[in-house]
Amino acid sequence: MRSLFCTIFLFVAVVQGSELRWNTTSSSHADSVLSSNTLALVAYIIPWTGPSASLLPHWADLSWSLNVPLITVDCSIEKKYCSDRSVHSYPAIRLHKGAEEFVRYRGPPKASDISSFVRLAKLPIVAELDSGNIEGYRNLGINLLVASLEEEDKASRRTFEQVAKEYHDEFIFGVIGSQYFVGNGLSAPGIVIFKADGAETEFFRGPFDKASIRKFILQASRPLIGELTRRTEMGYMTSQKLLAYIFYDNDSDRTTLSRELQLLARKYSDYINFVTIDADEYGHMAGSLGLRSGTFPALTFYSAWKDQVFPYPEIQDITTILVEIFMLDIFQGKVKPIEKESPGSDSMGHDEL
């Protein structure tokens, strides 16, 4: 019965002609699923809002890639049910571990990112690694942080586990014997991060306390070209660096432009943060940043501390050479900032993602 129940809920979006639509469930039915499954993924939505509509195709893709029940609750109908669970913005995604315990998802509303989030939840908070299984963890496509520890060093182990609990929904954590990294000059206690994007491995040899480890994780794990989400926006806005916003409206453009601008992002990483923005989710920001709404892909530069905007010419291709010339012109004062417009409001935004 449980297998049939899970299979039914995997088909969270149904097709009418060629159009997807949400297939929602009642609060009582949702509680029944949560109570009878170890893990279940819940989307709290309001179907007719833009952010919820943008999530729909990705949620449908998840139905084929995840082996946990997917539940959709329409908060315009089940208002009390959503309110009782502190859901006030939509969509909100939560991974439930039974009826009461859950973890909020705050990443990009894309199938690949949500899938990684669920896979992480299935892993131990700190995995026991050795030469036989470490490559398998490295190949999961998620940043892997490995602590090299002496077996008798219980204090360092506890410190690492405490930090791992804080970031378990973002990274994989593992512990390995002190001899494994001897050839790399990493003495115990130490940490190495293997990056999912194949970027250069980084080593942590600082004081083995929570504050130092947190700082290393946040700095070392940040991709050269990241993604703007509710979770990452504050870090970008307070970085004191020029922001290069890359607006895209399909994953192909996001991938192409990220590859094209990768060298620039590395070369100017001390001065500029490059970040991609999903125009389907944050298109209302385009106008306030000097871009014509609906014309994507597009690029603009923003100085948060001076509140200045430098939109990249829409008539130019977004290439490494042309973008670098434009950036240097900004630094040399040859490009003048435009007057920044007030952003449009989005009262039905998706603050939880």
N, C-alpha and C positions, 0 to 999 in steps of 0.2 A: 504493500500500500504506500509506504513512504517513497519508494522509487517512482511510482506513478505520480504521487503528489508533487515530487520535485520536478518531474518531467513536464507536468502541466504548467508549473510556474516558470519554467525556463522560457516559455513562449510569452514574453511580457509585452510584445508589440505584435499586433495582427495587421494583416495587409487587406485593405479594401481597394481593389483594383491595383494600383501601383503605389498607394499612399499608406504609410505607416501611421498607426495611431496607438495611443496608450491603452493598455488593458489593465485597469485598476481593480483593486480588491477591497472588500469591506474591512473595517477595523477588527471585527471578530475573527474573520478568516485569517488576517495577518497575524493576530496573536496565536492562532492555532498553529500556523507554520513556524513561528518563532519558538514556540514551546516544544515542538517536536523535532527541531533540527539543531545540531551543534553550531552551525554557522548559517546565516541567511543575510542577503544583501537587500537593503530596503531603500527605495527612492521615494522621498516625500515631494510631491510635485503639485503644481497647478497647471493643467495641460495646456491652456490657451496662452500662457505667458511665453515670451521669447526664450528665456534661458531654459525652461523646461522643454520647449519644442526642440531646442538645439541639442539637448541631451538625448532625445529619443532615438536617433539612429545608432548612437554609441551604446545605449542600453540594449537595443535589439542585437547588436553585435556580441554583447556580453553573453546573451542567452545561448550562444553556440560555443563559447570558449571557457565558461566557468561551470564547475560541477557543484555549485551551491544554489539553493533556491533564490530566485530574484522576485521581490515583491514590490508592487507599486501602489502607493496610497495617494489618493486625490485629496489634498488638504482643503480644497474649496467645498468638498462634501463632508469629509471627516475632520471638521474644524477642531472639535474638542480633543480628538485622538492626537492630532498633530500638536496642538497647544500643550497638552499634558506632557508631551515629550520634548518640549522647548524647541519646537520647529516653528520658526517665524519667517524664514526666507526660503526661496524655492528656486531650483531644486536643492534638497538636502539629502545626502547619501550617508547611510550608516550601516556598518557591518555588525550585525547582532550575533552575540554568543549566548543564545538562549533568549528568554523573553525580556530580561531586565538589563543585562550587560551589553554594551555596544561601544564601538569606536567610530568617531566621526571621520568622514573622508573630506579632506580640504584641498585636494589637488585639482589638476585640470579635468574638465568633464569629458574625458576621452576614454574609449574602451581600453586602450593599451595601458594607460595610467591607472585606471580603476582595477584592471586585472592584476597589475603588479601589487597594488595595495592589498588585494585579497590573498595573493600568493604569500605576501609577507606575513599576513595574519596567521597563516597555517604553519609557519616555521617557528622553531623555538626562539625565545628572546635572545639567547646566546647559544649558538651551535658549538658542539665539540668537533674540532677539525683536526685532520692529520694529512699526511702526504697522499693518502688514498682518496679522500673526499673533497679536498679544498677546491680542486678544479671544477667539480660539479657545481659548487656554490658560486664560483666566479662566473660560470656560464649561464647564470639565471637572468642576466640582463639588468641587475640591480646593484647599486654601489655596495661593496662588501668591505666592512671594517673588521680587521683581524687583530686581536691583541696577542702579543707574544709574552707569555707569563711563565714564571717558575711555578712548579706544581704546589710548592708550599707557601706561595705568596697569596694568602687568602684575602688580605686587605685590598690589594690591587684588583683581584677578581671581583670583590663586592663593588668597588668603585665603577668598574667597567660594566657590570650588570645593571647598576642603577642608571647609568647614562643610556644603556641599551634600551631600557624600559621606556625612556622618554622619547626615543627616536625609532621605536620598533616598527612604526607604520611607514617609515621612509627608507630605512636601510637594513641590510642584513648584518648581523653581528656574530662573530665567532671567536673562539679562543683556541690557540695552538701552542704546543710546547716551545720552550725558549730556543731550542736548537734549530728550529725550522728556518729562521731568518738570519742565522749566524753569517751565512755567505753574503748577505746584503748589509752587514754592519749594523743590524738592529739588535740591540741588547735588551734583555727583559728588565723591567716592563717597558713595552713599546707598542705602537700601533701602526699598521699599514692599511691604506685604503686602496682597493682595486676598483677602478672606476668603470661604470657600465658603458660609457661612451668610448672606452679604449684609450683615454687620455693617460698621460704619464702617472705612474704610481707615486704616491707621496707617503712619507714616513713621519711619525710623531715620536719625538724623543724628549719631550718636555716633561715638566712635573706631572706625575700621574694623579692629578686631582680632577674633580668633575668639571670645574670651570675651564681648565686648560684643555681638557678633552672635548668639551662642547665647542669651544672656539675653533679647535682643529677641524672638527667634523663640519661645522658650518662653512669654514673657509675652503677646505679641501674638496668638499662634495659639490660646491657650487659649479655648475657647468659654465664653460666659456660663454655660451649663449643659452640662457635659461628661458623659462616660461613665466609670464605674469599670471599669478593667481592671487586669491585673497590671502593665502598663506605667505607668499613671497613679496607682495607689494611693499610692505613696510620696510623690509630690508633694502630693497632697491631705492626707495624714496629717501632713506636716511644715510645713504652710502657716501654722500659728498662727491659722487662721480657724475659725469655727464651720462645721460641715459639714451641709448639708441633703441627706439621702439620700432620693431618690425611687425607691422600688421599683416595678417594673412587670413584668407577665408577658406583654405583647403590644406590638407596635410602635405600634399605634394609641394606646394609653394613654401611651406614651413621648412621642409627638409632641404629643398634646393637652396633657399636663401641662407639657412644655417650653415650649410657646407660652403657656400660662396663667401660668407663673411667670417668664417672660422679663423683664418689667419689674421685678419684685422682685429678680431676680438682678443686674440692672444697677444698681438703686438702692442695694443693700447690698453691692456687690461688694468694698468695702474691708473688710467684716467677715464675710461668709459666702460659702462656695463651694457652689453648687448642683450636684449630681451625680446622674445617673440610674444605677440598678443593675438589671441583668437578674435578676429573681427566679428564673428557670430555672437560672441559673449560680451565683448568690450567695444563694439563698434561705436557706441555713444561717446567714447573718448576721442574718436578721430577728429571731430570738428574742433574740439578745444585744443588739440595739438597741431592745428594748422593743416589738416588733411581733409579732402573732400570725402564725405561719408559715402560708402558704397564703392569706392575705387580702390581695389586691393589687388596685389600686394602693394604696400606703401611703407615708407620709412620716414621717421622724424626724430629729431634730437631734442631732448628736454633737460634743462638745468633746474633741478628741483630746488636747490638753495637760492637761485636767483629768479626762479619762476619765469624762465625764458624758453621760447620755442624756436627751433630752427628746422622747418620742414624741408626735407630733401625734394628737389625738383621732380615733379611727377612725370615730366617729359623725358627724364633720363632713366636708362636701365639701372637696376640695382646691381652693380658689379664692384668687385674689390677695388679696382683702380679708381673708378669715378667716386665711390663713396669715400675713399681715403682722401682724394683731392678736396671733396666737400668738407670733410672733418678738419683738415688742415686750414682751410679757409675760415672755419669757425674759430679755431684757436688763434688765428692771426687777425681776427676782427674784420675780415673781408665780407663775412656774411652777417647781416644784422638780424636780430631776433624779431619775430612778428609779435603783435599784441595777442596774448593768450585769451581765448574765449572761455566763458563759463561752461563747464560740462553739463550736458543734459542730465536730468534726474532719471533714476531707474528704480521706482518704488517697489518693483517686484524682482529685484536683483537676487543673486544667489550668494549671499554672504558666507554661506557655509562651505563653498567650494573654493 
